[in-house]
Amino acid sequence: RRPGPPTHAARREVKTSSEELASFATTLWDAMKDKGNATMPMTDAGYLKLYQLSRPRLDYDYDVIMLDEAQDASPVMWSVVKNQDACGKILVGDPNQEIYGFAG
């Protein structure tokens, strides 16, 4: 027989301060950036964030940047594109076809 969900009495509310969350996030990010740490590998989104933080200058090499499916671009991807000041930008998207909205 499978055990049921915990009863109300068995549930424990965990309260975490914003300082504790920030500390945990910093520790996690540092572990992900550590190439020698196999227990917490870098994610695709993490690599994209590192790229954004490097402040890439695509506009020095390209006249135009085209972003298809722009409605699904993450805030990090949008930041990379919008910060290219010396080139044109073409964004193509349809908000009615937003399939990755859950990813933030």
N, CA, C and O atoms as CSV, one atom per row, in Angstrom:
chain,resi,resn,atom,element,x,y,z
A,1,ARG,N,N,0.823,-1.180,0.000
A,1,ARG,CA,C,0.000,0.000,0.000
A,1,ARG,C,C,0.872,1.251,0.000
A,1,ARG,O,O,1.843,1.346,0.751
A,2,ARG,N,N,0.512,2.209,-0.852
A,2,ARG,CA,C,1.266,3.454,-0.930
A,2,ARG,C,C,0.901,4.377,0.224
A,2,ARG,O,O,-0.257,4.452,0.635
A,3,PRO,N,N,1.904,5.075,0.738
A,3,PRO,CA,C,1.584,6.059,1.778
A,3,PRO,C,C,0.883,7.257,1.150
A,3,PRO,O,O,1.196,7.644,0.024
A,4,GLY,N,N,-0.047,7.832,1.864
A,4,GLY,CA,C,-0.776,9.004,1.374
A,4,GLY,C,C,0.027,10.276,1.589
A,4,GLY,O,O,1.144,10.239,2.105
A,5,PRO,N,N,-0.541,11.379,1.196
A,5,PRO,CA,C,0.147,12.645,1.406
A,5,PRO,C,C,0.269,12.945,2.891
A,5,PRO,O,O,-0.519,12.443,3.693
A,6,PRO,N,N,1.235,13.746,3.258
A,6,PRO,CA,C,1.402,14.060,4.677
A,6,PRO,C,C,0.167,14.773,5.216
A,6,PRO,O,O,-0.478,15.555,4.518
A,7,THR,N,N,-0.133,14.491,6.436
A,7,THR,CA,C,-1.261,15.171,7.076
A,7,THR,C,C,-0.863,16.602,7.393
A,7,THR,O,O,0.315,16.956,7.370
A,8,HIS,N,N,-1.859,17.409,7.688
A,8,HIS,CA,C,-1.579,18.813,7.990
A,8,HIS,C,C,-0.589,18.925,9.156
A,8,HIS,O,O,0.283,19.794,9.152
A,9,ALA,N,N,-0.725,18.067,10.123
A,9,ALA,CA,C,0.153,18.115,11.292
A,9,ALA,C,C,1.589,17.764,10.907
A,9,ALA,O,O,2.531,18.230,11.549
A,10,ALA,N,N,1.767,16.947,9.864
A,10,ALA,CA,C,3.110,16.520,9.480
A,10,ALA,C,C,3.813,17.538,8.587
A,10,ALA,O,O,5.037,17.500,8.452
A,11,ARG,N,N,3.058,18.444,7.978
A,11,ARG,CA,C,3.668,19.455,7.118
A,11,ARG,C,C,4.415,20.465,7.966
A,11,ARG,O,O,3.990,20.833,9.061
A,12,ARG,N,N,5.539,20.899,7.424
A,12,ARG,CA,C,6.351,21.859,8.147
A,12,ARG,C,C,6.533,23.098,7.289
A,12,ARG,O,O,6.997,23.000,6.154
A,13,GLU,N,N,6.189,24.215,7.794
A,13,GLU,CA,C,6.367,25.457,7.046
A,13,GLU,C,C,7.811,25.910,7.191
A,13,GLU,O,O,8.344,25.996,8.298
A,14,VAL,N,N,8.425,26.193,6.069
A,14,VAL,CA,C,9.805,26.652,6.080
A,14,VAL,C,C,9.812,28.129,5.721
A,14,VAL,O,O,9.334,28.524,4.657
A,15,LYS,N,N,10.342,28.914,6.590
A,15,LYS,CA,C,10.458,30.347,6.343
A,15,LYS,C,C,11.913,30.658,6.061
A,15,LYS,O,O,12.805,30.317,6.837
A,16,THR,N,N,12.127,31.305,4.946
A,16,THR,CA,C,13.477,31.647,4.544
A,16,THR,C,C,13.543,33.143,4.291
A,16,THR,O,O,12.676,33.707,3.625
A,17,SER,N,N,14.551,33.766,4.814
A,17,SER,CA,C,14.697,35.200,4.629
A,17,SER,C,C,15.271,35.485,3.240
A,17,SER,O,O,15.853,34.607,2.603
A,18,SER,N,N,15.100,36.700,2.794
A,18,SER,CA,C,15.644,37.087,1.487
A,18,SER,C,C,17.168,37.004,1.502
A,18,SER,O,O,17.780,36.711,0.475
A,19,GLU,N,N,17.784,37.256,2.647
A,19,GLU,CA,C,19.242,37.151,2.745
A,19,GLU,C,C,19.691,35.690,2.574
A,19,GLU,O,O,20.698,35.414,1.923
A,20,GLU,N,N,18.936,34.771,3.163
A,20,GLU,CA,C,19.269,33.355,3.023
A,20,GLU,C,C,19.100,32.894,1.580
A,20,GLU,O,O,19.926,32.143,1.061
A,21,LEU,N,N,18.021,33.349,0.932
A,21,LEU,CA,C,17.810,32.991,-0.473
A,21,LEU,C,C,18.910,33.555,-1.352
A,21,LEU,O,O,19.408,32.867,-2.243
A,22,ALA,N,N,19.292,34.799,-1.111
A,22,ALA,CA,C,20.363,35.415,-1.894
A,22,ALA,C,C,21.684,34.668,-1.679
A,22,ALA,O,O,22.441,34.456,-2.626
A,23,SER,N,N,21.951,34.278,-0.452
A,23,SER,CA,C,23.170,33.528,-0.149
A,23,SER,C,C,23.167,32.173,-0.850
A,23,SER,O,O,24.182,31.747,-1.401
A,24,PHE,N,N,22.017,31.499,-0.824
A,24,PHE,CA,C,21.900,30.210,-1.500
A,24,PHE,C,C,22.089,30.360,-3.010
A,24,PHE,O,O,22.790,29.565,-3.637
A,25,ALA,N,N,21.454,31.395,-3.592
A,25,ALA,CA,C,21.568,31.630,-5.033
A,25,ALA,C,C,23.010,31.923,-5.425
A,25,ALA,O,O,23.478,31.453,-6.462
A,26,THR,N,N,23.713,32.689,-4.611
A,26,THR,CA,C,25.124,32.994,-4.880
A,26,THR,C,C,25.973,31.737,-4.810
A,26,THR,O,O,26.837,31.521,-5.660
A,27,THR,N,N,25.735,30.909,-3.807
A,27,THR,CA,C,26.482,29.656,-3.670
A,27,THR,C,C,26.223,28.739,-4.857
A,27,THR,O,O,27.149,28.132,-5.396
A,28,LEU,N,N,24.957,28.641,-5.262
A,28,LEU,CA,C,24.595,27.808,-6.406
A,28,LEU,C,C,25.241,28.321,-7.686
A,28,LEU,O,O,25.803,27.533,-8.448
A,29,TRP,N,N,25.173,29.626,-7.937
A,29,TRP,CA,C,25.757,30.230,-9.143
A,29,TRP,C,C,27.268,30.009,-9.162
A,29,TRP,O,O,27.828,29.676,-10.206
A,30,ASP,N,N,27.929,30.190,-8.025
A,30,ASP,CA,C,29.375,29.956,-7.957
A,30,ASP,C,C,29.710,28.499,-8.258
A,30,ASP,O,O,30.693,28.223,-8.947
A,31,ALA,N,N,28.912,27.569,-7.756
A,31,ALA,CA,C,29.136,26.141,-8.017
A,31,ALA,C,C,28.944,25.834,-9.498
A,31,ALA,O,O,29.701,25.055,-10.076
A,32,MET,N,N,27.932,26.443,-10.113
A,32,MET,CA,C,27.685,26.211,-11.533
A,32,MET,C,C,28.820,26.764,-12.398
A,32,MET,O,O,29.159,26.176,-13.425
A,33,LYS,N,N,29.405,27.886,-11.990
A,33,LYS,CA,C,30.503,28.487,-12.754
A,33,LYS,C,C,31.816,27.727,-12.581
A,33,LYS,O,O,32.719,27.861,-13.406
A,34,ASP,N,N,31.931,26.937,-11.525
A,34,ASP,CA,C,33.147,26.170,-11.244
A,34,ASP,C,C,33.204,24.953,-12.163
A,34,ASP,O,O,32.471,23.986,-11.957
A,35,LYS,N,N,34.066,24.996,-13.171
A,35,LYS,CA,C,34.151,23.903,-14.142
A,35,LYS,C,C,34.623,22.591,-13.512
A,35,LYS,O,O,34.421,21.519,-14.083
A,36,GLY,N,N,35.231,22.673,-12.368
A,36,GLY,CA,C,35.684,21.476,-11.675
A,36,GLY,C,C,34.625,20.831,-10.803
A,36,GLY,O,O,34.854,19.762,-10.238
A,37,ASN,N,N,33.475,21.462,-10.686
A,37,ASN,CA,C,32.399,20.961,-9.831
A,37,ASN,C,C,31.419,20.166,-10.685
A,37,ASN,O,O,30.570,20.743,-11.365
A,38,ALA,N,N,31.535,18.855,-10.649
A,38,ALA,CA,C,30.665,17.994,-11.465
A,38,ALA,C,C,29.294,17.789,-10.831
A,38,ALA,O,O,28.386,17.282,-11.489
A,39,THR,N,N,29.127,18.170,-9.574
A,39,THR,CA,C,27.839,17.942,-8.914
A,39,THR,C,C,26.788,18.991,-9.303
A,39,THR,O,O,25.590,18.754,-9.146
A,40,MET,N,N,27.227,20.131,-9.803
A,40,MET,CA,C,26.289,21.185,-10.187
A,40,MET,C,C,26.714,21.749,-11.541
A,40,MET,O,O,27.340,22.807,-11.605
A,41,PRO,N,N,26.377,21.046,-12.619
A,41,PRO,CA,C,26.806,21.504,-13.947
A,41,PRO,C,C,26.078,22.771,-14.386
A,41,PRO,O,O,24.965,23.053,-13.941
A,42,MET,N,N,26.717,23.512,-15.251
A,42,MET,CA,C,26.118,24.726,-15.808
A,42,MET,C,C,24.984,24.330,-16.746
A,42,MET,O,O,25.110,23.369,-17.505
A,43,THR,N,N,23.891,25.061,-16.695
A,43,THR,CA,C,22.752,24.812,-17.573
A,43,THR,C,C,22.885,25.656,-18.838
A,43,THR,O,O,23.720,26.559,-18.897
A,44,ASP,N,N,22.068,25.367,-19.847
A,44,ASP,CA,C,22.069,26.174,-21.059
A,44,ASP,C,C,21.725,27.627,-20.731
A,44,ASP,O,O,22.348,28.553,-21.250
A,45,ALA,N,N,20.734,27.815,-19.871
A,45,ALA,CA,C,20.347,29.169,-19.478
A,45,ALA,C,C,21.494,29.864,-18.741
A,45,ALA,O,O,21.676,31.074,-18.872
A,46,GLY,N,N,22.250,29.110,-17.980
A,46,GLY,CA,C,23.403,29.671,-17.279
A,46,GLY,C,C,24.477,30.129,-18.243
A,46,GLY,O,O,25.065,31.195,-18.059
A,47,TYR,N,N,24.742,29.325,-19.280
A,47,TYR,CA,C,25.721,29.739,-20.297
A,47,TYR,C,C,25.270,31.007,-20.999
A,47,TYR,O,O,26.086,31.887,-21.274
A,48,LEU,N,N,23.973,31.114,-21.295
A,48,LEU,CA,C,23.449,32.312,-21.936
A,48,LEU,C,C,23.612,33.519,-21.008
A,48,LEU,O,O,23.948,34.610,-21.468
A,49,LYS,N,N,23.379,33.333,-19.716
A,49,LYS,CA,C,23.549,34.418,-18.746
A,49,LYS,C,C,25.007,34.860,-18.695
A,49,LYS,O,O,25.287,36.058,-18.653
A,50,LEU,N,N,25.939,33.907,-18.698
A,50,LEU,CA,C,27.361,34.259,-18.705
A,50,LEU,C,C,27.703,35.064,-19.952
A,50,LEU,O,O,28.461,36.032,-19.887
A,51,TYR,N,N,27.138,34.657,-21.091
A,51,TYR,CA,C,27.367,35.383,-22.337
A,51,TYR,C,C,26.826,36.806,-22.216
A,51,TYR,O,O,27.503,37.755,-22.611
A,52,GLN,N,N,25.632,36.966,-21.683
A,52,GLN,CA,C,25.055,38.292,-21.496
A,52,GLN,C,C,25.940,39.145,-20.587
A,52,GLN,O,O,26.174,40.320,-20.870
A,53,LEU,N,N,26.426,38.561,-19.508
A,53,LEU,CA,C,27.265,39.294,-18.564
A,53,LEU,C,C,28.594,39.730,-19.167
A,53,LEU,O,O,29.227,40.664,-18.676
A,54,SER,N,N,29.021,39.045,-20.245
A,54,SER,CA,C,30.272,39.424,-20.916
A,54,SER,C,C,30.078,40.663,-21.796
A,54,SER,O,O,31.039,41.179,-22.367
A,55,ARG,N,N,28.833,41.138,-21.904
A,55,ARG,CA,C,28.471,42.313,-22.704
A,55,ARG,C,C,28.971,42.197,-24.142
A,55,ARG,O,O,29.766,43.020,-24.595
A,56,PRO,N,N,28.502,41.171,-24.858
A,56,PRO,CA,C,28.983,40.961,-26.225
A,56,PRO,C,C,28.600,42.127,-27.144
A,56,PRO,O,O,27.535,42.725,-26.995
A,57,ARG,N,N,29.470,42.430,-28.077
A,57,ARG,CA,C,29.225,43.506,-29.044
A,57,ARG,C,C,29.100,42.888,-30.436
A,57,ARG,O,O,30.055,42.880,-31.212
A,58,LEU,N,N,27.933,42.382,-30.731
A,58,LEU,CA,C,27.655,41.798,-32.037
A,58,LEU,C,C,27.555,42.875,-33.111
A,58,LEU,O,O,27.827,42.622,-34.285
A,59,ASP,N,N,27.165,44.074,-32.700
A,59,ASP,CA,C,26.964,45.146,-33.659
A,59,ASP,C,C,28.263,45.635,-34.295
A,59,ASP,O,O,28.218,46.367,-35.284
A,60,TYR,N,N,29.391,45.258,-33.768
A,60,TYR,CA,C,30.658,45.608,-34.398
A,60,TYR,C,C,30.910,44.748,-35.633
A,60,TYR,O,O,31.621,45.164,-36.548
A,61,ASP,N,N,30.332,43.558,-35.659
A,61,ASP,CA,C,30.561,42.621,-36.762
A,61,ASP,C,C,29.370,42.469,-37.702
A,61,ASP,O,O,29.533,41.986,-38.822
A,62,TYR,N,N,28.193,42.867,-37.274
A,62,TYR,CA,C,26.992,42.648,-38.069
A,62,TYR,C,C,26.225,43.951,-38.265
A,62,TYR,O,O,26.130,44.776,-37.356
A,63,ASP,N,N,25.679,44.119,-39.469
A,63,ASP,CA,C,24.874,45.302,-39.775
A,63,ASP,C,C,23.456,45.168,-39.234
A,63,ASP,O,O,22.827,46.157,-38.854
A,64,VAL,N,N,22.958,43.928,-39.203
A,64,VAL,CA,C,21.584,43.665,-38.784
A,64,VAL,C,C,21.560,42.393,-37.946
A,64,VAL,O,O,22.257,41.425,-38.252
A,65,ILE,N,N,20.765,42.399,-36.901
A,65,ILE,CA,C,20.509,41.203,-36.107
A,65,ILE,C,C,19.049,40.850,-36.307
A,65,ILE,O,O,18.173,41.694,-36.119
A,66,MET,N,N,18.780,39.613,-36.687
A,66,MET,CA,C,17.402,39.152,-36.866
A,66,MET,C,C,17.083,38.138,-35.773
A,66,MET,O,O,17.836,37.189,-35.552
A,67,LEU,N,N,15.981,38.345,-35.106
A,67,LEU,CA,C,15.540,37.445,-34.042
A,67,LEU,C,C,14.170,36.909,-34.400
A,67,LEU,O,O,13.169,37.621,-34.310
A,68,ASP,N,N,14.130,35.657,-34.804
A,68,ASP,CA,C,12.863,35.003,-35.119
A,68,ASP,C,C,12.293,34.401,-33.842
A,68,ASP,O,O,13.027,34.120,-32.894
A,69,GLU,N,N,10.992,34.208,-33.825
A,69,GLU,CA,C,10.290,33.708,-32.636
A,69,GLU,C,C,10.597,34.592,-31.425
A,69,GLU,O,O,10.821,34.103,-30.318
A,70,ALA,N,N,10.602,35.895,-31.663
A,70,ALA,CA,C,10.957,36.863,-30.613
A,70,ALA,C,C,10.043,36.767,-29.400
A,70,ALA,O,O,10.448,37.119,-28.292
A,71,GLN,N,N,8.816,36.295,-29.594
A,71,GLN,CA,C,7.888,36.177,-28.463
A,71,GLN,C,C,8.383,35.166,-27.436
A,71,GLN,O,O,7.957,35.192,-26.281
A,72,ASP,N,N,9.275,34.281,-27.849
A,72,ASP,CA,C,9.808,33.268,-26.933
A,72,ASP,C,C,11.196,33.620,-26.408
A,72,ASP,O,O,11.802,32.825,-25.690
A,73,ALA,N,N,11.708,34.802,-26.758
A,73,ALA,CA,C,13.039,35.204,-26.288
A,73,ALA,C,C,12.989,35.462,-24.786
A,73,ALA,O,O,12.082,36.129,-24.287
A,74,SER,N,N,13.963,34.932,-24.085
A,74,SER,CA,C,14.048,35.161,-22.643
A,74,SER,C,C,14.501,36.597,-22.385
A,74,SER,O,O,15.041,37.241,-23.284
A,75,PRO,N,N,14.293,37.102,-21.186
A,75,PRO,CA,C,14.797,38.441,-20.858
A,75,PRO,C,C,16.307,38.560,-21.086
A,75,PRO,O,O,16.796,39.624,-21.465
A,76,VAL,N,N,17.037,37.478,-20.856
A,76,VAL,CA,C,18.485,37.504,-21.069
A,76,VAL,C,C,18.790,37.648,-22.556
A,76,VAL,O,O,19.629,38.466,-22.934
A,77,MET,N,N,18.126,36.869,-23.400
A,77,MET,CA,C,18.346,36.969,-24.842
A,77,MET,C,C,17.937,38.349,-25.341
A,77,MET,O,O,18.653,38.957,-26.137
A,78,TRP,N,N,16.793,38.847,-24.880
A,78,TRP,CA,C,16.339,40.160,-25.303
A,78,TRP,C,C,17.357,41.224,-24.917
A,78,TRP,O,O,17.590,42.155,-25.688
A,79,SER,N,N,17.966,41.108,-23.745
A,79,SER,CA,C,18.975,42.059,-23.301
A,79,SER,C,C,20.180,42.057,-24.239
A,79,SER,O,O,20.703,43.119,-24.579
A,80,VAL,N,N,20.621,40.881,-24.656
A,80,VAL,CA,C,21.760,40.795,-25.581
A,80,VAL,C,C,21.434,41.520,-26.883
A,80,VAL,O,O,22.251,42.290,-27.389
A,81,VAL,N,N,20.242,41.276,-27.424
A,81,VAL,CA,C,19.854,41.892,-28.696
A,81,VAL,C,C,19.676,43.401,-28.539
A,81,VAL,O,O,20.192,44.166,-29.353
A,82,LYS,N,N,18.969,43.832,-27.527
A,82,LYS,CA,C,18.648,45.258,-27.380
A,82,LYS,C,C,19.881,46.098,-27.109
A,82,LYS,O,O,19.882,47.289,-27.419
A,83,ASN,N,N,20.928,45.523,-26.543
A,83,ASN,CA,C,22.142,46.282,-26.226
A,83,ASN,C,C,23.089,46.449,-27.413
A,83,ASN,O,O,24.186,46.986,-27.255
A,84,GLN,N,N,22.685,46.003,-28.585
A,84,GLN,CA,C,23.488,46.194,-29.792
A,84,GLN,C,C,23.035,47.513,-30.423
A,84,GLN,O,O,22.011,47.564,-31.104
A,85,ASP,N,N,23.797,48.561,-30.191
A,85,ASP,CA,C,23.366,49.904,-30.577
A,85,ASP,C,C,23.713,50.294,-32.012
A,85,ASP,O,O,23.018,51.116,-32.609
A,86,ALA,N,N,24.772,49.720,-32.572
A,86,ALA,CA,C,25.276,50.187,-33.862
A,86,ALA,C,C,24.813,49.330,-35.033
A,86,ALA,O,O,25.467,49.312,-36.075
A,87,CYS,N,N,23.711,48.630,-34.882
A,87,CYS,CA,C,23.190,47.833,-35.997
A,87,CYS,C,C,21.668,47.826,-35.944
A,87,CYS,O,O,21.054,48.149,-34.927
A,88,GLY,N,N,21.082,47.447,-37.076
A,88,GLY,CA,C,19.635,47.323,-37.117
A,88,GLY,C,C,19.175,46.048,-36.448
A,88,GLY,O,O,19.944,45.102,-36.282
A,89,LYS,N,N,17.923,46.036,-36.069
A,89,LYS,CA,C,17.342,44.843,-35.442
A,89,LYS,C,C,16.015,44.546,-36.112
A,89,LYS,O,O,15.189,45.439,-36.300
A,90,ILE,N,N,15.817,43.289,-36.470
A,90,ILE,CA,C,14.549,42.837,-37.020
A,90,ILE,C,C,14.033,41.753,-36.088
A,90,ILE,O,O,14.672,40.715,-35.915
A,91,LEU,N,N,12.879,41.996,-35.491
A,91,LEU,CA,C,12.274,41.038,-34.574
A,91,LEU,C,C,11.005,40.506,-35.217
A,91,LEU,O,O,10.155,41.279,-35.658
A,92,VAL,N,N,10.877,39.192,-35.269
A,92,VAL,CA,C,9.694,38.554,-35.826
A,92,VAL,C,C,9.083,37.693,-34.736
A,92,VAL,O,O,9.763,36.859,-34.138
A,93,GLY,N,N,7.803,37.896,-34.479
A,93,GLY,CA,C,7.164,37.100,-33.443
A,93,GLY,C,C,5.661,37.222,-33.500
A,93,GLY,O,O,5.117,38.113,-34.153
A,94,ASP,N,N,5.004,36.328,-32.817
A,94,ASP,CA,C,3.549,36.304,-32.747
A,94,ASP,C,C,3.166,35.939,-31.322
A,94,ASP,O,O,3.346,34.791,-30.918
A,95,PRO,N,N,2.638,36.891,-30.545
A,95,PRO,CA,C,2.309,36.591,-29.146
A,95,PRO,C,C,1.258,35.490,-28.999
A,95,PRO,O,O,1.133,34.902,-27.924
A,96,ASN,N,N,0.497,35.201,-30.069
A,96,ASN,CA,C,-0.483,34.123,-29.996
A,96,ASN,C,C,0.158,32.748,-30.142
A,96,ASN,O,O,-0.510,31.727,-29.979
A,97,GLN,N,N,1.438,32.724,-30.445
A,97,GLN,CA,C,2.143,31.438,-30.566
A,97,GLN,C,C,3.223,31.294,-29.501
A,97,GLN,O,O,4.200,30.573,-29.703
A,98,GLU,N,N,3.060,31.953,-28.399
A,98,GLU,CA,C,4.050,31.921,-27.334
A,98,GLU,C,C,4.040,30.547,-26.675
A,98,GLU,O,O,3.173,30.237,-25.858
A,99,ILE,N,N,5.035,29.723,-27.052
A,99,ILE,CA,C,5.054,28.355,-26.539
A,99,ILE,C,C,5.999,28.172,-25.356
A,99,ILE,O,O,5.910,27.172,-24.645
A,100,TYR,N,N,6.901,29.124,-25.139
A,100,TYR,CA,C,7.840,28.993,-24.036
A,100,TYR,C,C,7.569,30.017,-22.942
A,100,TYR,O,O,8.467,30.323,-22.158
A,101,GLY,N,N,6.370,30.549,-22.870
A,101,GLY,CA,C,6.034,31.534,-21.861
A,101,GLY,C,C,6.259,31.030,-20.451
A,101,GLY,O,O,6.560,31.818,-19.555
A,102,PHE,N,N,6.119,29.735,-20.239
A,102,PHE,CA,C,6.316,29.167,-18.908
A,102,PHE,C,C,7.754,29.245,-18.469
A,102,PHE,O,O,8.039,29.170,-17.274
A,103,ALA,N,N,8.689,29.397,-19.430
A,103,ALA,CA,C,10.117,29.403,-19.090
A,103,ALA,C,C,10.575,30.754,-18.565
A,103,ALA,O,O,11.683,30.863,-18.039
A,104,GLY,N,N,9.750,31.783,-18.696
A,104,GLY,CA,C,10.090,33.095,-18.164
A,104,GLY,C,C,11.050,33.805,-19.030
A,104,GLY,O,O,11.442,34.930,-18.723
